[in-house]
Amino acid sequence: MHEIQNIVIVGGGTAGWLTAGVIAAKHQARRQHGFTVTLVESPNVPTIGVGEGTWPTLRSTLKKMGVSETELFRQCDASFKQGARFNRWTTGTPDDGYYHPLMLPQHFGQVNLAPHWLAEDGSATFCDTVTPQGRICDEGLGPKTIATPEYDGHANYAYHLDAGKFSHFLQRHCCDALGVRHVKADVTEVRLDESGDIASLDTEQGISIAGDLFVDCTGFAARLIGGAMKVPFRSCTDVLFCDTALAMQVPYDLPDDPIASHTISTAQSAGWIWDIGLPTRRGVGHVFSSSHISVDAAEQELRDYIGPAARDLTARRLAIRAGHREQFWARNCVAVGLAAGFLEPLEASAIVLIELSAKMIAEQMPACREVMDVVARRFNDTTSYRWGRIIDFLKLHYALTQRTDTEFWRDNVRPETIPDRLIGLMELWRFQSPWVHDEFDRAEEVFPSASYQYVLYGMGARTAVMPGTIDDDLALARRARHDNQMQTQRLVSSLPGHRDLIDKIKRHGLQSI
C-alpha cells in the first residue's frame, strides 16, 4: 500500500496558500505521523490577483484554518461585501439597477415568496420585499456591529480585500500556525514515474521535491495539469464573450469617503465595469469582449466611468481565457485556481471554486494511491458540475438583457450562445419560479435557487402565477413579509456605517469565538 503522506502544492497566491491552509488545518493531527504539506513557489513569478471579491463561504473556511477575522481586516485592507448591485444590465437606462444580496429571502425553505410578490402590484422590488440587505447597502451600513463576534453577522456577508496582501497573510498563517513548509524555488522539470504519476519536481535551485499528491496552482501556465499531465483545456468563449480586463486602483477623494459594502457592476457597450471599495482605495476594472470593442475604446469607457481621478492612473491589462480543464484531477495531480480554469470576475466565483476544491481534497484525501482514482472520479464529477452551473449563472445575467443598443448585447441573447440546460430552465421559469426543490440537486451549490430569483426578477423576468397556487401558504407568506419589514427597520436603525465599523475593528478588534 502506497500511503498518501506528502502533499506538494506548486504555486502560491490565493489558490496555493488557501489550498495549503485548508489541507493542513484538516490534517493537523496527522503531522506527528509524518503527514506534510509543502508549497513550492517561484520567487520570480508575481501573483496575478484576479479578484478582490469573495463569497460568504470564506468565513467558515478561514475560521476552520484558525485565522483571526480582526487580523484579516488589519492586514489585508479588507472591507465587507454584502452582495452586488447590477446597473444598466437590463435596459441600459440610468435608473436600471437591482441587487443580488447575500441574504436568503425571509423564511426561505418554508415558503417561496416569489409567486406572492409576482401576484402583487410590483411597487416594491423583489429584493426589498424579501430581504433587508438592499436597504442596508443603500444606506452604506456594515453587516454587523463591533460587539458581534468574529465571523458572525446580523446580515450575511463576504469580503472585499487586497488579493496580494491576502496571499501574504495566508502564507504567514500557514507557515507559522499550520506547519506548511515553504520552498522558494523555480520548477524546471516535472518527473514522472513509470506509471505516469508525478514522482518529483526538479528546481533551478537544485532542490528535488518528491510527493504523493501534487496540487497545481501555477495559474494560467498550468505547468502540471496541462504540461505534465497534458489534460486539454475546454473553452467556453462561445457562451461567455469577455476576454480582456483593464484594471485601475483609484484613490478616494477624502480619507473618510464612504465605502460601498457591495460590488458595483455597471454594464457598458461591450462588457461591464466592476467597482470594489476597500478602506484605502477602490479597485475598478473593465471586463469586455475584444471582438466587440477595441482596447482603446474600452479604456476610454473605463476612464469616463472613473472621471477626473483616472487622469493620472495607468490601466493594467489582463487577458481572460474563459474555460476550464476537461479533467481537474488526473492521476496524482489535481488543479486548483487558474490552473483549473477561469471564466470572468462576474459574481466572484474564482475564490469560492478554490475553497470548494481545497475542501473536497482535504475531506476526501485518499488514504493510499490504490484508491486515489476513485476519489479523482468523484472530484471530477462534482467539479465539472460546479463549473457548468457557474457558466449557466453568469450567462443568465447576459441572456436576460433587453438591451439591443450594441452587437455585444444582441449576440448575448442568441439561442446558440446559451447552454441547453439554461435554455430549459429559462423556459421552466416562465411558469415555475426557481425553488429549493428543483434543478438544484447538489448539497453545495455555489449559487442557490435564491440567487436565480434575485437575478431573474431584478432583470424584469416574470413567472406566471396560476390561480389558486399560492392560497395554501398565504398566511406564512404574509408573516414572512411582515418579519422582513420589521427586520429591515431594526437593522437600518442599528447597524453602523461601513467605514466606521472597519475603523473600530482595526482599533479595538472583534470578540473571538
Residue pairs with C-beta under 8 A, 6 or more apart in sequence:
1 368
1 369
1 370
2 212
2 368
2 369
2 370
3 212
3 367
3 368
4 212
4 213
4 365
4 366
4 367
4 368
4 369
4 372
5 30
5 34
5 35
5 36
5 212
6 35
6 36
6 38
6 210
6 211
6 212
6 213
7 23
7 35
7 36
7 37
7 38
7 211
7 212
7 213
7 215
8 38
8 39
8 40
8 201
8 209
8 210
8 211
8 213
8 214
8 215
9 16
9 19
9 20
9 37
9 38
9 39
9 40
9 214
9 215
9 217
10 16
10 39
10 40
10 187
10 201
10 214
10 215
10 216
10 217
10 218
10 223
10 224
11 39
11 40
11 41
11 42
11 216
11 217
11 218
11 219
11 223
11 337
11 339
12 39
12 41
12 47
12 167
12 171
12 217
13 47
13 48
13 49
13 163
13 167
13 217
13 219
13 337
14 47
14 49
14 163
14 166
14 167
14 170
14 337
14 351
14 354
15 217
15 219
15 336
15 337
15 338
15 339
15 354
16 39
16 41
16 167
16 215
16 217
16 336
16 337
17 39
17 167
17 170
17 171
17 174
18 61
18 170
18 351
18 354
18 355
18 358
19 215
19 217
19 336
19 337
19 354
19 357
19 358
19 361
20 37
20 39
20 170
20 174
20 178
20 180
21 65
21 67
21 170
21 173
21 174
21 178
21 180
21 358
22 61
22 64
22 65
22 355
22 358
22 359
22 361
22 362
23 37
23 358
23 361
23 362
23 365
24 37
24 174
24 178
24 179
24 180
25 64
25 65
25 66
25 178
25 362
26 64
26 362
26 363
26 365
27 35
27 37
27 362
27 365
28 178
28 179
31 179
36 181
37 174
37 178
37 179
37 180
37 181
38 180
38 181
38 182
38 183
38 209
38 211
39 174
39 180
39 181
39 182
39 183
40 183
40 185
40 187
40 201
40 203
40 209
41 182
41 183
41 184
41 185
42 184
42 185
42 186
42 187
43 184
43 185
43 186
44 186
45 219
47 163
47 164
47 167
48 219
48 220
48 318
48 338
49 162
49 163
49 164
49 167
50 163
50 318
50 338
50 342
50 345
50 350
51 163
51 345
51 348
51 350
51 351
52 160
52 161
52 162
52 163
52 276
52 278
52 283
53 81
53 158
53 160
53 263
53 274
53 276
53 345
53 348
53 351
54 81
54 158
54 159
54 160
54 161
54 348
54 351
54 352
55 158
55 348
55 349
55 351
55 352
55 355
55 446
56 102
56 156
56 157
56 158
57 158
57 352
57 355
57 356
58 158
58 159
58 351
58 352
58 355
59 69
59 151
59 157
59 158
60 151
61 355
61 358
61 359
62 69
62 72
62 151
63 69
63 150
63 151
63 513
65 173
65 178
66 173
66 177
66 178
67 170
67 173
68 150
68 512
69 150
69 151
69 510
70 150
70 505
70 506
70 509
70 510
71 169
72 78
72 159
72 161
72 169
73 502
73 505
73 506
74 505
74 506
75 165
75 169
76 161
76 162
76 165
76 166
76 169
77 161
77 162
77 165
77 278
77 279
77 280
77 281
78 159
78 160
78 161
78 162
78 166
78 278
78 279
78 502
79 159
79 160
79 161
79 259
79 261
79 277
79 278
79 279
79 498
79 502
80 142
80 143
80 144
80 157
80 158
80 159
80 160
80 261
80 498
80 501
80 502
81 102
81 157
81 158
81 159
81 160
81 261
81 262
81 263
81 348
82 101
82 102
82 103
82 133
82 136
82 137
82 143
82 155
82 156
82 157
82 158
82 261
82 262
83 99
83 100
83 101
83 102
83 103
83 133
83 134
83 137
83 262
83 263
84 99
84 100
84 262
84 263
84 264
84 265
84 347
84 348
85 97
85 98
85 99
85 100
85 137
85 262
85 263
85 264
85 265
86 97
86 98
86 99
86 100
86 265
86 266
86 267
86 397
86 455
86 458
86 459
87 96
87 97
87 264
87 265
87 266
87 267
88 94
88 96
88 97
88 266
88 267
89 96
89 98
89 265
89 267
89 272
89 397
89 400
89 401
89 403
89 459
90 96
90 98
90 400
90 401
90 402
90 403
90 458
90 459
90 460
91 402
91 403
92 267
92 403
92 405
92 409
98 125
98 127
98 454
98 455
98 458
98 459
99 125
99 127
99 133
99 134
99 137
99 262
99 454
99 458
100 347
100 451
100 454
100 455
100 458
101 127
101 131
101 133
101 134
101 137
101 156
101 262
101 454
102 133
102 155
102 156
102 157
102 158
103 131
103 132
103 133
103 155
103 156
104 131
104 156
104 448
104 450
105 113
105 114
105 130
105 131
105 450
105 453
105 480
106 113
106 130
106 131
106 480
106 481
106 483
106 484
106 487
107 113
107 476
107 479
107 480
107 483
108 436
108 450
109 436
110 476
110 480
111 473
111 476
111 477
111 480
112 433
112 435
112 473
113 129
113 130
113 477
113 480
113 481
114 126
114 433
114 434
114 435
114 453
114 457
114 463
115 433
115 463
115 465
115 469
115 470
116 470
116 474
116 477
116 481
117 124
117 126
117 129
117 130
117 457
118 433
118 457
118 462
118 463
118 465
119 465
119 470
125 134
125 458
126 453
126 454
126 457
126 458
127 133
127 134
127 454
127 458
128 134
128 135
128 488
129 481
129 484
130 480
130 481
130 484
131 484
132 155
132 484
132 487
132 488
132 491
132 492
133 155
133 156
135 488
135 491
135 492
136 143
136 155
136 261
136 491
136 492
136 495
137 260
137 261
137 262
139 492
139 495
140 258
140 259
140 260
140 261
140 497
140 498
141 261
141 491
141 492
141 495
141 496
141 497
141 498
142 261
142 495
142 496
142 497
142 498
142 500
142 501
142 502
143 153
143 154
143 155
143 156
143 157
143 261
143 495
144 152
144 153
144 154
144 155
144 157
144 495
144 501
145 154
145 494
145 495
145 496
145 501
146 496
146 501
146 504
146 505
146 508
146 510
147 511
148 154
148 510
148 511
149 510
149 511
149 512
149 513
150 510
150 511
150 512
150 513
151 513
152 513
154 491
154 494
154 495
155 491
155 495
157 261
158 348
160 263
160 276
160 277
160 278
160 283
161 278
162 278
171 182
174 180
174 182
175 181
175 182
183 203
183 207
183 209
184 205
185 203
185 204
185 205
185 207
185 209
186 203
186 204
186 205
187 201
187 202
187 203
187 204
187 223
188 202
188 203
188 204
189 201
189 202
190 198
190 201
190 202
190 223
190 224
190 227
190 228
191 198
191 199
191 200
191 201
191 202
192 198
192 199
192 228
193 199
195 331
196 331
197 331
197 332
197 369
198 211
198 214
198 224
198 228
198 229
198 331
198 332
198 333
199 210
200 208
200 209
200 210
200 211
201 208
201 209
201 211
201 214
202 208
203 209
212 332
212 369
213 332
213 333
213 334
213 365
213 366
213 372
214 224
214 332
214 333
214 334
215 333
215 334
215 335
215 336
215 361
216 222
216 223
216 224
216 225
216 333
216 334
216 335
216 336
216 339
216 340
217 335
217 336
217 337
217 339
218 224
218 339
219 337
219 338
219 339
220 321
220 338
220 339
220 342
221 227
221 339
222 233
222 325
222 335
222 338
222 339
223 339
224 333
224 335
224 339
225 231
225 325
225 327
225 328
225 330
225 333
225 334
225 335
225 339
225 340
226 233
226 325
226 339
228 333
229 330
229 331
229 333
231 325
231 326
231 327
231 330
231 335
232 325
232 326
233 321
233 323
233 324
233 325
233 326
233 341
234 323
234 324
234 325
234 326
234 341
235 321
235 322
235 323
236 322
236 323
236 324
236 343
236 391
237 243
237 322
237 323
238 417
239 322
239 391
239 395
239 417
239 418
239 419
240 322
240 343
240 344
240 391
240 394
240 395
240 398
241 289
241 291
241 292
241 408
241 411
241 412
241 417
242 271
242 272
242 287
242 288
242 289
242 320
242 322
242 344
243 289
243 290
243 291
243 319
243 320
243 321
243 322
244 287
244 288
244 289
244 290
244 295
244 298
244 317
244 318
244 319
244 320
245 285
245 286
245 287
245 288
245 317
245 318
245 320
245 344
245 345
246 285
246 286
246 288
246 295
246 298
246 299
246 302
246 315
246 316
246 317
246 318
247 283
247 284
247 285
247 315
247 316
247 318
248 283
248 284
248 285
248 302
248 306
248 310
248 313
248 314
248 315
248 316
249 281
249 282
249 283
249 284
249 313
250 281
250 282
250 283
250 284
250 306
250 309
250 310
250 313
251 281
251 282
251 309
252 280
252 281
252 282
253 309
256 499
257 499
258 277
258 497
258 498
258 499
259 277
259 278
259 279
259 498
259 499
259 502
260 275
260 276
260 277
260 498
261 277
261 498
263 274
263 275
263 276
263 348
264 274
264 275
264 276
265 272
265 273
265 274
265 275
265 346
266 272
266 273
266 275
266 305
267 401
267 403
268 286
268 288
268 298
268 301
268 305
269 292
269 293
269 301
269 405
269 406
269 408
270 288
270 289
270 292
270 293
270 298
270 406
270 407
270 408
271 286
271 287
271 288
271 289
271 292
271 293
271 298
271 408
272 286
272 287
272 288
272 346
273 284
273 285
273 286
273 287
273 301
273 302
273 305
274 283
274 284
274 285
274 287
274 345
275 282
275 283
275 284
275 305
276 282
276 283
276 284
279 499
279 502
284 302
284 305
284 306
285 302
285 345
286 298
286 299
286 301
286 302
286 305
287 320
287 344
287 345
287 346
288 298
289 408
290 298
292 406
292 407
292 408
292 411
293 301
293 408
295 317
299 315
302 310
302 315
303 310
303 311
306 313
320 342
320 344
321 342
322 342
322 343
322 344
323 341
323 342
323 343
324 340
324 341
324 342
324 343
324 387
325 335
325 339
325 340
325 341
327 380
328 334
328 335
328 340
328 357
328 379
328 380
328 383
328 384
329 335
329 375
329 376
329 379
329 380
329 383
330 376
331 372
331 373
331 376
332 369
332 372
334 357
334 361
334 376
334 379
336 354
336 357
336 358
336 361
337 350
337 353
337 354
338 350
340 353
340 357
340 383
341 387
342 350
343 349
343 350
343 390
343 391
343 394
344 394
346 394
346 397
347 390
347 393
347 394
347 397
347 447
349 390
349 394
349 446
352 446
353 386
353 387
353 390
353 446
356 383
356 386
356 444
356 446
357 379
357 383
360 379
360 382
360 383
361 379
364 375
364 378
364 379
365 375
366 372
366 374
366 375
382 442
385 442
386 442
386 446
388 419
388 421
389 445
389 446
389 447
390 446
390 447
391 419
392 419
392 421
392 422
392 425
393 446
393 447
393 451
393 452
393 455
395 412
395 417
395 418
395 419
395 422
396 422
396 426
396 452
396 455
396 456
397 455
397 459
398 409
398 412
398 413
399 412
399 413
399 418
399 422
399 426
400 455
400 456
400 459
400 460
400 461
401 409
401 412
401 413
401 459
402 460
403 409
404 410
411 417
415 423
418 426
425 434
425 439
425 452
428 438
428 439
429 452
429 456
429 461
429 463
430 462
430 463
430 464
431 463
431 464
431 466
432 438
432 463
433 453
433 463
434 440
434 449
434 450
434 452
434 453
434 456
435 449
436 448
436 449
438 449
439 449
440 448
440 449
456 463
470 477
496 504
